């Protein structure tokens, strides 16, 4: 009986490897030893299967703990592997589909081999919204091109009076299989392109596709409080599917238009309001502050410092999926006038003299130094 290699050695990771490191190592090993990249190499096929077994154990917290404690003997007499039985590449893809996902991994492991009639494709658009629209919620009508079922052939792609025929290459399965070592590889049928049927006499309007691109107008309801990057799903508004199958969905990705006055922080809004030195020093009641829904009154206490942040409760944005609202954060700052009247200059000169007398003979640096003594 052949002695199994250490699973950590198989994946090329340390025994202290994290879950992400183990996942990454398995992906790399699967790419390196995949039978499609090593045609006729039985050793590569064996390494591929071995990597899948190693990952099945090390990616599971309980299995890994048992393996670390007892080694291969944790899984049966003689250290026999007790996980899933992988007889072909599709078995491995089904077991670890979340690891490989789509793209090159999905195509390599059979995920790209689509057979038979298909549902409609999903579509994605971007929706630009102002803060006012986000605050109130809005209904938008968008115009886009999407695939509609051909009315002439009713989506079959075949000329009226004819019908598609079963593909003779794949026997209607949409896939062809070939043996590679001890694995069976599945690939999309090159003749029918995974459909399982062939259109010998195509429809003149859709040219055998069964669908035609048409401009459509779709009404979308956006709830209050959505944020940048949120995806809204509009069910059944994507491309048309093959006959008898549902349409895809439409996904709307929210993009916020920058506001001239407010900045957003979650459900809170932030703004800066200019005030005078006198308003900070003496206080100010009923200072009008703009909000997304009108105006609110702010009271500034006497002696408020420049840059003070005030909070107006409930004057922010609605919180998505709740009934609450955020707050409006108002930062006050002194706005220095660029031109003064003679009377203003006279009063400021008098104020400056009083300030100098109050400060005494100490210089500015002397006063600062005293703060740190």
Secondary structure, DSSP 4 states (H G I P E B T S, - for coil): -PPPPPHHHHHT--TT--HHHHHHHHHHHHHHH-TTTSTT-HHHHHHHHHHHHHHHHHTSHHHHHHHHHHGGGGGSGGG---S----SHHHHHHHTHHHH-SHHHHHHTTTT---S--PPPPEEEEEEE-HHHHHH-EEEEEEEEEEEE-TTTTTS-BPTT---EE-TTTTTSSEEEEEETTEEEEEE-TTTTTSSEE-SSB-TTTTTSSEEEEEEEEEEEEPTT--TTPEEEETT-S---STTS----EEEEEEEPPPSS-EEETTEEEEEEEE-HHHHHH-EEEEEEEETTEEEEEEE-TTPPTT-EEEETT-SPBPTTSS-B--EEEEEEE---S---HHHHHHHHHHHHHHHHHHTT--HHHHHHHHT-
